[in-house]
Amino acid sequence: MENIPVHFLPRLVADLPDLQIFRFKNTPEMPGSLPIMQLPVTPLPTDLPHRHTYCEILFFEAGSGFHEIDFHTHPIHTPGIHFIAPGKVHLLTPTEECVGYIITFPQDYAAFYGQGKDMDPLKPNRWNNEWSAPVLNLSEASHAYFRNLLENMLSDYLQGGEEKNSVLAAYLHIFLGKCRLLLAGGSETTAPGPSNDIAGRFQELVEKHYKEMHSVQQYADLLSVTADYLGKTIRKSLNVTASDYILERLLLEAKRLIVFTNLTSKEIAYQLHIEDPSYFSRMFKRKTGLSPNEYRHSMRKSAKN
């Protein structure tokens, strides 16, 4: 495989962002379940590791198995909710047929339809950092809350109409807001201060430019601050140096390409805009303890076992 499969969802109405809801493949119809069988299964292949250009929420009501997300294996406990940010490589491996819903939408969906605004839970850094733990296991009470919310959301989704997306965006904002409350332990986090705002913007910029921009100075220039100020802010807010944050993001993409493609170390280095392939190999081994080829062999061998 020369590249990791990337899934795109078509925009259904002109060029407007659209939310779509699917059911899991091989979903058995269960008494008392929401109108699952009225929904299509996802039209995209999911039997290989892949990533999306859009956000995805998996709502599990029943079933079991494992969900691999960027080299972390998460058991599927039901009821539960899994969050997949754009760009993350994942693979769902059920051991028992899953019942539930797959909600997909572009990052700008809620804000486009007038929801979210300054505290939009769909901001890229919120998906990738505030929800860095991508799994939310639900209590009986929380399951009932989300089930009731989804029942109404699905009814409006299937009914359609001119105002469908505005209504669905409102449901989505409530859904994600409740998830944030539960992930925060039941209380809202305080609004970010100026330093955290710089850190959030830095994280968004790294996510967007990590392949071609590798120096702290480049990001400081985009943020109109000095490299020294940015470095101190990132260390205080994220407990890591700015240069290490950039490097770790670069390494994550390198690991994805090493494990999930057959690209050579030289080709991967060039994809990451590292002109010297030998430097890339040395850097990778210094950070992981293994050469790129050793890492590929080790990860693929463990996957088979």
C-alpha positions in Angstrom: 0.0 0.0 0.0 1.6 3.3 -1.1 -0.6 5.6 1.0 -3.0 5.3 3.9 -6.6 5.3 2.5 -8.3 8.6 3.1 -12.1 8.7 3.2 -14.1 11.7 1.9 -17.8 12.2 2.3 -19.6 14.0 -0.5 -21.4 17.2 0.2 -25.0 16.4 -0.6 -26.4 19.9 -1.1 -24.3 22.1 -3.5 -21.1 22.8 -1.6 -22.6 23.1 1.9 -21.3 21.2 4.9 -23.6 18.2 5.6 -24.1 15.8 8.6 -24.8 12.2 7.7 -25.8 9.3 9.9 -25.1 5.6 9.2 -25.5 2.3 10.9 -22.8 -0.3 11.5 -22.4 -3.1 9.0 -24.2 -6.3 9.8 -26.4 -4.5 12.4 -29.0 -6.9 13.8 -32.4 -5.4 14.4 -33.0 -5.3 18.2 -36.4 -4.9 19.9 -36.8 -1.4 21.3 -33.9 0.0 19.3 -34.0 3.3 17.5 -34.9 3.2 13.8 -31.5 1.7 12.9 -32.6 -0.2 9.8 -33.8 2.9 8.1 -30.3 4.2 7.9 -27.7 3.1 5.3 -24.4 1.5 6.2 -21.3 3.6 5.6 -20.5 3.5 1.8 -16.8 3.5 2.5 -14.5 0.4 3.1 -13.6 0.1 6.7 -11.7 -3.3 6.8 -8.3 -1.6 6.5 -6.6 1.1 8.6 -7.8 4.5 7.2 -8.4 8.1 8.1 -11.0 10.7 7.3 -11.1 14.3 6.2 -14.1 14.8 8.5 -15.1 14.2 12.1 -16.7 10.9 13.1 -18.7 9.9 16.3 -19.4 6.2 16.9 -22.3 5.6 19.3 -22.2 2.0 20.5 -25.4 0.5 22.1 -24.3 -3.1 21.9 -21.5 -5.2 20.7 -17.8 -5.8 21.5 -14.4 -5.7 20.0 -11.4 -3.4 19.7 -10.9 0.0 18.2 -7.3 0.9 17.2 -6.7 4.7 17.0 -3.2 5.9 16.2 -1.4 2.9 17.8 -3.6 2.8 20.9 -6.1 -0.2 21.2 -9.4 0.7 22.9 -11.7 -2.1 23.9 -15.3 -1.5 22.9 -17.4 -1.3 26.0 -21.2 -0.7 25.6 -22.8 1.7 25.9 -20.1 4.1 24.8 -19.0 6.9 22.4 -15.8 7.0 20.4 -14.5 10.2 18.8 -12.4 10.2 15.6 -10.7 13.5 14.7 -9.8 14.2 11.0 -6.5 12.7 10.1 -6.3 10.0 12.8 -5.7 6.5 11.5 -8.1 4.0 12.9 -9.5 0.5 12.5 -12.6 -1.1 14.1 -12.4 -4.8 14.7 -15.7 -6.2 16.2 -15.8 -9.5 17.9 -19.5 -9.3 18.3 -21.9 -7.5 15.9 -22.1 -3.8 16.9 -25.4 -1.9 17.2 -25.4 1.8 17.0 -24.7 4.8 14.9 -21.9 6.5 13.0 -22.3 10.3 12.8 -20.1 12.1 10.3 -19.7 15.8 9.7 -17.1 18.4 8.6 -15.4 20.4 11.3 -17.1 23.6 10.3 -20.6 22.1 10.4 -22.0 23.5 13.7 -20.4 26.9 13.3 -21.6 27.2 9.7 -25.3 26.7 10.8 -25.0 29.2 13.6 -24.1 26.9 16.5 -20.9 26.9 18.6 -19.3 30.2 17.8 -16.5 31.1 20.2 -16.9 27.9 22.3 -17.4 25.7 19.3 -16.6 22.1 20.4 -15.7 21.2 16.8 -12.5 23.4 16.8 -9.6 21.2 15.6 -7.5 21.6 18.8 -10.5 20.6 20.9 -11.0 17.3 19.0 -7.2 16.6 19.1 -6.3 17.8 22.6 -9.2 18.4 25.0 -10.6 15.0 23.8 -7.2 13.4 23.6 -8.9 10.4 25.3 -11.2 9.4 22.4 -13.5 7.1 24.3 -16.4 7.9 26.6 -18.0 5.0 28.4 -21.5 5.7 29.5 -23.4 5.0 32.7 -27.0 3.9 32.5 -28.2 7.4 33.1 -25.9 8.9 30.5 -26.9 6.2 28.0 -30.6 7.1 28.5 -29.8 10.9 28.0 -27.9 10.3 24.7 -30.5 7.7 23.5 -33.3 10.2 24.0 -31.3 12.9 22.3 -30.5 10.6 19.4 -34.0 9.5 19.0 -35.1 13.0 18.4 -32.1 13.8 16.2 -32.7 10.7 14.1 -36.4 11.6 13.7 -35.5 15.0 12.3 -32.7 13.6 10.2 -35.0 11.1 8.5 -37.8 13.6 8.1 -35.6 16.1 6.2 -36.8 19.5 5.3 -35.3 22.9 4.6 -34.2 23.6 8.1 -32.9 20.1 8.7 -29.2 21.1 9.0 -29.8 24.0 11.3 -31.8 21.7 13.6 -29.2 18.9 13.4 -26.4 21.4 14.1 -28.2 22.4 17.3 -28.6 18.7 18.4 -24.9 18.1 17.6 -23.8 21.1 19.7 -25.8 19.8 22.7 -24.5 16.2 22.1 -20.9 17.3 22.1 -21.4 19.8 24.9 -22.7 17.0 27.1 -19.8 14.8 26.2 -17.4 17.6 27.2 -19.2 17.8 30.6 -18.8 14.1 31.2 -15.2 14.0 30.1 -14.4 16.9 32.4 -16.0 15.0 35.3 -19.3 16.8 35.3 -18.2 20.5 35.4 -17.3 22.9 32.6 -13.7 23.9 32.3 -12.9 27.6 32.6 -12.5 29.6 29.5 -9.0 29.7 28.1 -6.8 32.7 29.0 -4.6 34.5 26.5 -1.7 32.1 27.0 -3.9 29.1 26.4 -5.3 30.8 23.4 -1.8 31.1 21.9 -1.2 27.5 22.7 -4.5 26.4 21.1 -3.7 28.4 17.9 -0.2 26.9 17.9 -1.6 23.4 18.1 -4.0 24.2 15.2 -1.1 25.6 13.1 1.1 22.6 13.8 -1.7 20.3 12.8 -2.1 22.2 9.5 1.6 22.8 8.7 3.7 20.1 10.5 4.9 18.6 7.2 6.5 21.7 5.8 7.2 23.8 8.9 9.5 22.3 11.5 10.9 25.3 13.4 9.5 27.2 16.4 10.4 30.5 14.7 8.1 29.8 11.7 5.1 29.3 14.0 6.0 32.3 16.1 6.0 34.4 12.9 2.5 33.2 12.1 1.3 34.0 15.6 3.1 37.4 15.6 5.0 36.6 18.8 8.7 36.0 19.5 10.0 32.4 19.5 11.1 32.9 23.1 7.6 34.0 24.2 6.0 31.1 22.2 8.4 28.6 23.8 7.6 29.8 27.3 3.9 29.8 26.6 3.9 26.3 25.2 6.0 24.9 28.1 3.6 26.5 30.6 0.4 25.5 28.9 1.3 22.0 27.5 4.2 21.0 29.7 6.4 20.3 26.7 8.8 22.4 24.6 7.4 23.9 21.4 10.2 22.1 19.4 9.3 18.7 21.0 5.6 19.3 20.3 6.4 19.9 16.6 8.7 16.9 16.5 6.2 14.5 18.2 3.6 15.5 15.6 6.1 14.8 12.8 6.9 11.4 14.4 3.3 10.4 14.6 2.8 10.9 10.9 6.1 9.1 10.3 4.9 6.1 12.3 1.6 6.0 10.4 3.4 6.0 7.1 6.0 3.4 8.2 3.3 0.9 9.6 0.4 1.4 7.2 2.2 1.9 3.8 5.1 0.3 2.0 6.9 3.6 1.4 10.7 3.5 1.9 12.4 5.6 4.6 13.6 8.0 1.9 10.1 8.4 0.4 8.7 9.1 3.9 11.4 11.6 4.7 10.5 13.5 1.5 6.8 13.4 2.3 7.6 15.1 5.6 9.8 17.7 3.8 13.0 16.3 5.5 15.6 16.7 2.8 18.2 14.3 4.3 16.8 10.8 4.6 19.7 9.7 6.8 18.9 12.5 9.3 15.3 11.3 9.3 16.4 7.7 10.2 18.8 8.9 12.9 16.1 11.2 14.4 13.5 8.4 14.3 15.8 5.9 16.0 16.9 8.5 18.7 13.2 9.0 19.6 11.9 5.4 19.3 15.0 3.2 19.9 14.3 1.5 16.5 15.2 2.3 12.9 12.2 2.9 10.6 12.5 -0.7 9.2 12.8 -2.2 12.6 9.8 -0.3 13.8 7.8 -1.4 10.7 8.7 -5.1 11.3 8.0 -4.9 15.1 4.6 -3.2 14.7 3.4 -5.5 11.9 4.6 -8.6 13.8 2.7 -7.6 16.9 -0.4 -6.9 14.8 -0.4 -10.4 13.5 -0.1 -11.8 17.0 
